[in-house]
C-alpha cells in the first residue's frame, strides 16, 4: 500500500499539470510538432476526466466567449465543406480542427493549477526554450547552411513560436514573476538571435512591436530608477542583436529590395516576393468566385496549382496556403470563415484589454500580456505566412490562449470531492 500511495502522490493531478505545462511551453521552438501531440493528448485526457466526472467545466465568462468564437470558426469550416459537398475530401484536413475544439476541456484541467506556479513555469520553460532555440539555430545556420528552422522544420513557424518564448521571458522579468532577471534577459537575447537566424522578416517586426507592447503594459510598475535600468538593458540587448544579426538583416533586406525591383520592373513572379504576390492574386480571384462560404478546407492546393498554370503560366510550386492567414480563410471558408477567425483574436484582445484596464494584480496582468503578445505575433506573422492550419501553430495558439485566459481572468478550481463512504448501521 505504501508503494501505491507513493505512486499516486507522484502522479497527482497537480504534478501532472506541472509536467504538462513545462512540456507545452518548452517544446514548440525545440521539438516542433511534439507540442501538438502533447497538447492534443492532454485534450483527450481532459475529455476523459470530464466524462468520468473527475473534473468540472470551469465556466468563466472570458473562457465562454473564447469558446464561442473558436467553435464558430470550426463550424464555418465544416459548413463550407457541406456547401461544397466535399466532406469526404475535407475530412483529413478537418482533423486539425480538433485542436481548437479542445479549448474548454483543456481549460477545465489547466485551471486546477495554482496561478503563481503556472506563471513561473511559463516563464522558466520559455527561457529554456529560448536557449534551446539558439543552439538549434546556430547548428542549422552555420553547420547545415540553412535558415534556422528549430524543431519545426519551417523557418516562419519556428520564428513565430520562438517570438512567444522571448516575450514570456521579457514579461516575466518586467512583472517580477521570476526574480532572476539576469537569466531572463540572457534567455530573451538568445531567443531574439535565434529568430534573426530564421530570416523571418515579418516575425522580426512582430518581435519589435510585441516587445514594445510588453514594456508599455508594465510601464506603470517601473519607477524612474527601474525604467532607466530597463531601457539600458533593452538598448544593450538591441545592440547585441543588431551586431550579431547585421549580416543576416542586410542580406534579407537586399533580397526584399531585389525581389521588389524584379516584380515592378520586369513582372518577375519567380522570386519569394513575386510568388507571394501571385498567391495573393490567385486567392483573391478564388474568393471572388465563392465569396460567402468558400471552396472548402482542402481546396487551396488545387486552386493554387491551377492558378499558377492559368494566370501566370508557371508550374505548380506545391504551396498549400496563400501566405496570408485571412486570405486563406476567405478562400477556404468564405466571409463567414474569415469573420469568425478574426473574432477569435478580437475576443482574446478584448478579454486582455478588460483585465489590463481594471486589474493591478501581477499574475492577472501577466496572463493578459500573454494574450496580447500572442495576438500581435500571430496577426503580424499571418500577414505573409500561416495564421492557423499548421499543427505547431494551432497547438501553441491554444496553449497560450488557454493559459493566458485562465491567468488573466479565470478562477482556480478545486478537484471534485469524492463522496464519503456509506456508513453501515451496526446491529444491536
N, C-alpha and C positions, 0 to 999 in steps of 0.2 A: 504493500500500500504506500510505503514511503516513496518508492521509485515512481509510482503512478502520480502521486501528489507533486513530486519534483518536476516531472514532465509537464503536467498541467500548468504549473507555475511558469515554466519557461516558454510555453506556447499559449500563454494567456492572451486574451483579446488585445490588451494594451501593448504587450510586447510584439504581437503580430503586426499591429498597426504601425508601430515604430519602425520595424524592419521594412514593411511595405512602403512607408513614406521615404525612407532612405533610398531604396531602390528606385522609386519613381522620380526622384529629383537628381539622382546621380547618373542614371543610365542614359538619358536622351542624347547628350553630346558624345558619350564614351562608347556605349554599346548599341546605340541606334534602335533598331526595331525590337530589341529585347524589352524596351519600355512598353511597347504595345502588348506583348504577351503578359507582362506583369500587370498592367492596368486592367486589361480585359479579363485576365484570370481573377484579379481581385473583384471585378464587377460580377462575374459569375458566382464567386464565393459569397458576395453580398446578397445576391438574389436568393441563394440557398439559405443563408442565415435569416433573411426576412421571411421566407416561406416556412421555415421551422420556428418562427417567432422568437428567435434568439436576438434579433434586432428589431427596431421600430423605425418607420419613416420619421425623419425629422422635418416637420412641416414649418420651416422658417419661410416668411414671406419672400425674401430675396431668392431663396432656393426655388420656390414655386414659380416665380417669374422667369428664372433662368430655364427651368424645366419646360415651361410652356413654349418659350422661344425656341429651344433646341428641338423639342418634339414637333413643333410647327414646321421647322426646316426639314426634318426627316419625312414628315407627311407630304410636304411639297415634292420631294424627290420621288416618293412612291407614287403619288398622283401623276407625275409626269410620265412614269413608266406605264401606268394604267391607260392614260390617254393615248399613248403611242403604241399600245398593245405590245409592249416589249418586256413584260415582266420576266419571262424566261431568260431572255438575253441579258437583262439587267441584274438578275438575281445575284450572281457572283460579286458584282460591284456594290450591291446593297448591303452585303455583309459588313462593309466598313461603317455603315450607319449604326451598327450595334454598339460601337464605342460611344457614340453620343447618347444612345438610349440608356446606358449605364449611369448617367449623371445622378439621378436621385437615389439610386441604390448605393453607389459609392459614397455619396454624401452622407447617407444614413450610417454607414460603417465608419467613415472617417471622423464623424462628429462625436464619437465616444472618446477621442484623443484629447488630452488636456491641451489647451490652446498654446500656452507658452512652450510646452515641449515640442509641439508640432512646428511652431515658428522657428525654434532653434535648429531643429532637424533640417528644415528647408534651407536655412542659411548655410549650415555646415556642409550638407550634402551638395549644395550648389557650389560651394568653394572647392570641394574635392573634384566636382565635375569640371570646373574651370582648369584646374591643374592637369587633369587627365586629358582635357581637350587640347591644351597646349602641347603636351607630349605627343599626342597623335598628329597634331598639325605639323610639328617640326619633322617627324618621321616622314610624313607623306609629302611635305613640300620639298625637303632637302634630299631625302634618300630615294623617294619614289618619283620625284619630279612631277608632281601633280598638285592641283589646288587642294587645300585641306578639306577633307570630307568627314573627318572623325569616324565614328562608328556608323554614321548614317548612310554612307555611300553616295551622298549628294551634298555638294558644297553649300547650296542655299538652305537646305533643311538643317544641316549641321550648324551653320551660322545662326539660324533662327533660334534653335534651342539653346545654343551657347550664349546668345544675347540675353535670354531669360535668366540663365545662371549668373551672368555678370551682374544683372540688375538686382538679383536677390542678394548678392554679396554687398552691393552698394547700399541697398535699402536696409539690410541688416546692420551695417556699420552706422548709418546715419540715425537709425531708430533705436540704437542701443539694445537690439535683440541679442547680439553677441558682443561681449566686451573686447575680444581680441581683434581690434580694428586693424592692426598691422597685418594679420593673417588675411583678413577680408580684402584689404587693399591690394595685397600681392595676388590674391586669387582673381580679383576683378581685372587686374593688369594682365595676368596670364590668359584669362578668357578673352579679353579685348584683342590681344595679339593673335590668338588662335583665329578669331573672326577675321582679322586682317589677312591671315594666310589663306582663308577660304576664298578671298577675292569677290565676295558677295557685296556689291556696291550698295544695294538698297538696304541691306542689314547694317552697313556702316552708318547710313542715315538714321535708321531706326534706333541703333545703339546711342547715337548722339542725342536724339530727341527724347528717348526714354530716360536717358541719364539726366537730362535737364529736368524732366518731369519728377524724377525721384528726389532730386535736390530741392525743387520748389515745394514738394509735398512736405518735406522735413525742415523747411527753412525756419519755421516759427520756433522750432526746438533749439535752434542754434543761437547762442549768444555771440557777441562780437568776436571774442577770442576763438570760439569754436568755428565760426564762419570763416575767419582768416585761415585757420588750420585746414579746414575742408577745401577751401579754394587753393591753397598751396599744394595739398596732396593731389587734388584734381589736375592742377597745372603740371605737376611732376609726372603724373601718370600719362597725361596727354602728350607731353614732350617725349617720354619713352616710347609710347605707342607710335607716334609720328616718326621718330628716329628709326625704330625698328622696321616700321612698315612703309617708309617712304618709297623704296624701290617698287613695292607692290602697288601702292597707291598711284604712283606716277605711271606705272605700266598699265594698270586698269583704266586710268583716265585717258591715256593715249589711245587705247583700244576703243574706248567710247567715242572719242572725237573722230577717230578714223572711220568707225562704222557709220557715224552720223554723216560725215562727208560723203562716204560711198553711197549712202541711201539717198541723199539730197541731190548730189551732182550727177550720179550715174544710174540711180534707181536700182542699186545693187542690194538685193534682199538676202544674199548668201553670206551674211555676217550675223553675229549674235544679236545686234540691234535690229538688223533687217529681218531676221527670222521672227523676232517678236512682233515687229510691225506687220508682217504678213499674217501671223497668227491672229492679231487683233482685227485685221480686216476680214479674215475668214470668219472669225467669231461673230463680228457684228452682222455680217450677211446671214449667218446661220440664225442668229437671234431674230433678225428681221423676218425670216421665213416662218418661225414658230415663236411669237413673242410672249404668249401668255403662259403656256405650260412647258415649253421647251421640247427638245428632241429625245429626252431620256438620259439616264445617268451614264450609260455606256456608249453614247453616240459620238463623243468628242473625237476619238481616234479616227473613225471613218470620215467624219466631217473634215478633219484636218488633212487627211490623206487626199480626199477628193478636192479640197480647196487648193492645196498646193499644185495639184495637177491641172485643175481647170482655170484657176485665177492667175497663177504665176508660172505655169508651165515648168514646174520644178518637181523633182522626185519627192516621194514621201520621206519625211525626216524622222518618223517614229514618235512624234510628240503625242502625248495622251491628254494634254490640257492646253489652255490658251495663254498661259503665263500672265494671267490676271484672274484673281480669285473670283471676283464678282462677274466678270465676263464669262468664265466657265460655268458659274451658277446660272447665268441668264440663258446660255445655250442649252444646258442640260435640264434645267427645271423652270425656265422662263422667268417672267417678272415675279411670279409667286415665290419661286425658289430664291431669287436674289434678295427680295424684300425680307423673307423670313431669315435668311442667312445674316443680313445686316441687322435684323432685330436681336440676334444673339449678342452681337457686340454692343449694340445700343443699350440693351438691358443690363449687360455687365458693366458698362461705363456708368450708367445711371446708378446702379447699386453702389459702386465705388464712390461716386460723387456725393451721394447722400451721407455716407459714412465720413468722408473727409470733411464735409461741411459741418457735421453735428458732433463728431466724437473726438475726444482728446486722448483716448486710450491707445497706447503704443501698439498693442497687438492688433487691434481693430484697424488702425491706420496702416499697419504693415500689410494686412490682408487686402485692404483697398488698393495699396500700392502694387501688390502682385497683379491685381486685375487690370490696373491702369497700364502697366508695362506690357502685359500680355496683349491687350487691345492694340496698343501702339505698335508693338513688334509685328503682330500678325497682319494688321491692316497695311502697314508700310511694306512689309515683305511681300504681301499678297498682290501689290500693285503690278509687280513684274514677275511674280512667281506663283507658288501654290499657297492658297489660303486654307482650304480643307480638302480632304480627299487623299491624303497621304497618311499611312498608318502612324508614323512617328509624330507628325504634326497634330493629328487628331487626338492621339493618346495624351500628348503633352498639353494640348489645349484643355482637355478635360481635367487633367491633373491640376493645372493652375486655376481653372475656374472653380472646381470643387473645393480645393483647399483655400483659395483666396476668398470665396464667398463665405465659407464657414468661419474663417478667422475674422473677416470683416464684420459680419452681421449674423452669424449663426449662434445657436445655443448648444452648449455641450450636453450630450445625452448620457444618462446613466443606463447601464445594461438592464434589460428586463429582469425583474426579480423572479427567482424560482419559487414556485408555490410551496408553501410549507407542507411537510408530510402529514398525512392524516393521522390523527391520534385515535387509536383503537380503545374504546372504553373497556375498563377492567371489570370482570365479573365479580360480584360479591361486594 
